[in-house]
């Protein structure tokens, strides 16, 4: 499709990181974004079949296939909006910030392609209020493109509040619609999101960068990486007890321990937190697990957002989990009872366990509460917290026995090895 | 096949549903209804409709889903 695919053979290494930041350099290196030139229908067929053949799933956590999401938005009729989700509210994730800072044109290209294919009339890039440096980079890129053939539909920047839940796609659509970051109860995921009367196609920044690359290289270049059932590359942020924290682009299916080695752990890790704060801990027996959805699920985790946090041997996994549970409880949107009341109750139980303040009913109570909270919110925020805590009880089972006997371990008082926002904003402001 | 679906955003833990339909709805420790998502036995459908009608928050819907296969 177009001349760019002729000059980029399928065997060329497919990468979304490492391209020039400015528009001139971006176009000189990757070629112009292959937008429809003459027949929209012919172009659309080619674009959609490449996207389908690529098997690209969303890289924002849920992993929903991009081609199906496009079909849902397209079926809702034209005059919609493509929303670039640059909220990246997971504290341990930097990948979307990095993409928007270094390769904003690749992300915007992806949004323009989906706008053309879905009939959308606008592209809106969402960057949280407290992230001015990212917003500046996006504004600069938008100004460079404005009025050129690279931006056939207008691109605007929006600044939602910096709350964890603000990046959930229905909460983002709700904020753009009404100014309140509240997730919607959506029993039918096949229904498109709406902003007023417009349909909204919301995509994580990384997914859009892949869309822009696949449109240029064809699906084979993407599928030359990764696994047959989980193809392509993905961005992973590595942090925790490592020398060189940062973002790497890896092939899906790369063993967890190989990803971790790229950041040089201080010592042999005790455990890895995979998929973010709503992800799961993985113990040493699973360190060779391929970074891919099915394999991680079998290891009790999920690929989630591309995040691996290394927990060193000198940390208390239960105390770190208590901090995460406390953080997640504080980030509830405040809509659903099981999340509003359940997450603080769970967090309190985990804190008691971590501090060795254990009564005889604690473990049974925590178990029951985890069961009661799981799957009972409008969004998956409570489910993520439940998955995290359950994984902690499993992976740190030996510590659970020691703590439950009333003796917290020697590491419980150490400062955290995880990242938390220093001043997490609360409320809708 | 009819299932009870609770809108967790609308629900405010009045608890009427669990009194009317204890066979299919229990309450968690904070008073919010738990449904297990399995199809309702036919003899409970009428009382389930009443529970949906009587919910002060209109948080209950009965959803028809065709059996697979």
Contacts between the chains, C-beta under 8 A, distances in Angstrom:
chain1	res1	chain2	res2	distance
A	182	B	9	7.8
A	184	B	9	7.6
A	185	B	7	4.9
A	185	B	8	6.3
A	185	B	9	4.9
A	185	B	10	7.6
A	187	B	5	5.9
A	187	B	63	7.3
A	335	B	8	7.3
A	335	B	9	4.7
A	336	B	8	3.8
A	336	B	9	6.0
A	336	B	11	7.6
A	337	B	8	6.9
A	337	B	11	6.4
A	337	B	12	7.7
A	337	B	13	5.5
A	337	B	28	7.9
A	337	B	30	5.6
A	337	B	31	7.5
A	337	B	32	3.9
A	338	B	8	6.6
A	338	B	28	6.5
A	338	B	30	7.3
A	338	B	32	5.6
A	339	B	8	7.9
A	341	B	30	4.1
A	341	B	32	7.8
A	342	B	28	7.4
A	342	B	30	7.0
A	345	B	29	7.9
A	369	B	29	7.5
A	372	B	28	4.5
A	372	B	29	7.2
A	372	B	34	6.7
A	376	B	8	6.0
A	376	B	28	7.9
A	376	B	32	7.4
A	376	B	34	7.2
A	377	B	8	5.7
A	378	B	7	7.6
A	378	B	8	5.3
A	378	B	9	4.9
